[in-house]
Amino acid sequence: MKDNLKSIIEKIQKLQKLATSSNPNEAAAAAAKANDLIDKYRLEEADISVDSPESDPMQCDTDPIYVSGRITQWKVSLIQVLAMHYGVSNFNNIDLSSGRKVSNYKLCGRKSDIAIVRYMFGWLANECQRLSDLYARGNGKVYCASYQNGFVSGISEQLKKSREQIKLTADSSAMVKLDSRYTESYNFMMENNNLRVVRSKSAGQTDANGFSAGRTKGESIPLNKGLNGSSSGIKMLN
């Protein structure tokens, strides 16, 4: 019997110790194995959800994945990169009830895909912050922000490679079903929320050296490759 999402997450949790390791190779290998497990799970699940949509229903989360009065651009970019890769749509539900503008980023899509985005965001957001504290702190705000945006760009590139890699071994019909999930989630989001499209603002100043250094770190997490070995379990990142 194939694993369900809960058992997949439990397996990934066992890799979390390596993901926060000071050894970048261990952290990279842990993230790689996580994405490998997720890709295999989603391919298996794609056939089931088409024939039995009630087994993995579409929904819009009421609990935001990210809340902030002052948006941190790299976090928003990371949400968008992960959401697109895992077939989920996202929107900013702005709250003005407190007298100030508070952004609430929410996800729409299949329940299992949303759970995956939440998990990977918690993991990689912590990793981005950890690495920028180690390698970018003390070089100024622009350098640090550029490093973080570069990291997300590197992750995006790795996810693209991951998708190309899985296409080499996956059944073509399963890939078609998987690729259609983003469009389905977007249509569901627009039908169930009163939304308007707003053009995003530019990221501001960029330090080319900082961006390049961050991108290199992001690309050093080879999400399209596997991991040999195991580790003891630890708590999942929130």
C-alpha positions in Angstrom: 0.0 0.0 0.0 1.3 3.4 -0.9 2.2 5.9 1.8 -0.3 8.7 2.7 0.7 12.3 3.3 1.0 11.8 7.0 3.5 9.0 6.7 5.5 11.0 4.1 5.7 14.0 6.4 6.8 11.7 9.2 9.6 10.3 7.1 10.6 13.9 6.1 10.6 14.9 9.8 13.4 12.4 10.4 15.6 14.4 8.0 15.0 17.7 9.8 18.0 17.3 12.1 20.2 17.3 9.0 18.4 20.2 7.5 19.5 22.4 10.4 23.0 21.0 10.5 26.0 23.3 10.4 27.3 21.1 7.6 25.9 22.5 4.4 26.3 19.2 2.6 24.1 17.4 5.2 21.5 20.2 5.0 21.5 20.0 1.2 21.1 16.2 1.2 18.2 16.4 3.7 16.3 18.9 1.6 17.0 16.8 -1.5 15.5 13.7 0.0 12.4 15.6 1.2 11.6 16.9 -2.3 12.3 13.4 -3.8 9.7 11.8 -1.4 7.2 14.6 -2.1 7.5 14.3 -5.9 6.9 10.5 -5.7 3.9 11.0 -3.4 2.3 13.6 -5.6 2.7 11.5 -8.8 0.9 8.6 -7.1 -1.7 10.9 -5.7 -2.5 12.6 -9.0 -4.3 9.5 -10.4 -6.4 9.1 -7.3 -7.5 12.7 -6.9 -8.7 12.9 -10.5 -11.0 9.9 -10.1 -11.9 10.6 -6.5 -11.6 14.4 -5.9 -13.2 14.1 -2.5 -10.1 12.2 -1.3 -8.1 15.4 -1.6 -10.5 18.3 -1.8 -9.8 21.8 -3.0 -9.8 24.5 -0.3 -8.6 28.0 0.7 -6.9 28.1 4.0 -8.3 30.3 6.7 -5.0 30.2 8.5 -2.4 32.4 6.7 1.0 31.0 5.9 2.6 34.4 6.5 1.4 37.4 8.4 3.2 40.7 8.5 2.6 44.5 8.8 5.8 45.0 6.9 6.3 42.6 4.0 9.7 40.8 3.8 10.1 40.4 0.0 12.1 37.1 0.0 9.5 35.4 2.1 6.8 36.4 -0.3 8.9 35.2 -3.2 9.6 31.9 -1.5 5.9 31.3 -1.0 5.2 32.1 -4.6 8.0 29.8 -5.9 6.9 26.9 -3.7 3.2 27.4 -4.4 3.7 27.4 -8.2 5.9 24.3 -8.0 3.5 22.3 -5.9 0.3 23.4 -7.7 -1.0 25.9 -5.2 -2.3 29.5 -5.6 -1.8 32.2 -3.1 -3.2 35.6 -2.4 -2.7 38.5 0.1 -5.8 39.2 2.2 -5.1 42.6 3.6 -6.5 43.4 7.0 -7.1 47.1 8.0 -9.2 46.5 11.0 -6.5 47.3 13.5 -5.9 50.7 11.9 -2.8 49.6 10.1 -2.2 47.5 7.0 -1.5 43.8 7.8 -0.8 41.4 5.0 -2.2 37.8 5.4 -0.9 35.5 2.7 -3.2 32.5 2.2 -3.1 29.4 0.1 -5.7 27.7 -2.2 -5.4 24.3 -3.7 -5.7 20.6 -2.8 -5.4 19.9 0.9 -2.3 17.7 0.5 -0.5 20.3 -1.8 -1.1 23.1 0.7 0.3 20.9 3.5 3.5 20.4 1.4 3.9 24.1 0.7 3.5 24.9 4.4 6.1 22.3 5.3 8.7 23.3 2.7 8.2 27.0 3.5 8.8 26.5 7.2 11.9 24.5 6.4 13.5 26.7 3.7 12.6 30.0 5.3 14.5 28.9 8.4 17.4 27.7 6.3 17.5 31.1 4.4 17.5 33.0 7.6 20.1 30.8 9.2 22.5 31.1 6.2 22.0 34.9 5.8 22.8 35.3 9.5 26.0 33.3 9.0 27.2 34.8 5.7 25.4 38.1 5.1 25.1 39.8 8.5 27.4 42.8 8.9 27.4 43.7 5.2 24.5 46.1 5.2 20.8 45.8 4.7 20.9 45.9 0.9 23.5 43.1 0.8 21.6 41.0 3.3 18.2 41.4 1.4 20.0 40.7 -1.9 21.5 37.5 -0.4 18.1 36.3 0.8 16.5 37.1 -2.6 19.4 35.3 -4.3 18.8 32.3 -2.1 15.2 32.0 -3.2 16.3 32.4 -6.8 18.6 29.4 -6.3 15.8 27.3 -4.8 13.6 28.2 -7.7 16.3 27.0 -10.1 16.7 23.7 -8.2 12.9 23.1 -8.2 12.9 23.6 -12.0 15.6 20.9 -12.3 13.7 18.7 -9.9 10.6 18.9 -12.2 12.7 18.1 -15.3 14.3 15.1 -13.5 11.0 13.6 -12.4 9.7 13.9 -16.0 12.4 11.5 -17.1 10.9 8.6 -15.1 7.2 9.6 -14.6 4.3 8.5 -16.6 3.3 11.2 -19.1 -0.4 11.1 -18.1 0.5 11.5 -14.5 2.6 14.5 -15.3 -0.3 16.1 -17.2 -2.6 15.7 -14.2 0.1 17.0 -11.9 0.8 20.0 -14.1 -2.9 20.9 -14.2 -3.1 21.3 -10.5 -1.9 24.9 -10.4 -4.5 26.0 -13.0 -7.2 24.2 -11.0 -6.1 25.9 -7.8 -6.0 29.3 -9.4 -9.5 28.9 -10.8 -10.8 27.7 -7.5 -9.2 30.7 -5.7 -10.7 33.2 -8.1 -14.2 31.6 -7.9 -14.2 31.6 -4.1 -12.7 34.9 -3.2 -13.4 38.5 -4.2 -9.9 39.3 -5.5 -8.4 41.8 -7.8 -5.0 41.5 -9.5 -2.4 44.0 -8.3 0.9 44.6 -9.9 3.7 43.8 -7.5 6.3 46.5 -6.7 9.9 46.1 -7.5 12.2 44.6 -4.9 14.2 47.8 -4.6 18.0 48.1 -4.5 20.0 45.0 -5.3 23.6 44.2 -4.4 24.9 42.0 -7.2 27.5 40.3 -5.0 25.0 39.6 -2.3 22.5 38.2 -4.7 25.1 36.0 -6.4 26.3 34.7 -3.1 22.8 33.9 -1.9 21.9 32.2 -5.2 25.0 30.0 -5.0 23.8 28.9 -1.5 20.3 28.2 -2.8 21.6 26.2 -5.7 23.8 24.2 -3.3 20.6 22.6 -2.0 20.2 20.1 -4.9 16.5 19.4 -4.5 16.5 17.0 -7.5 18.9 14.5 -6.0 18.5 11.8 -3.3 20.0 11.0 0.1 21.6 7.8 1.3 21.4 7.2 5.0 19.0 8.2 7.8 18.8 10.1 11.0 16.9 10.3 14.2 13.6 12.1 14.1 13.0 15.7 15.4 10.1 18.1 15.5 8.8 19.5 12.2 9.4 23.2 11.6 6.5 25.5 12.0 
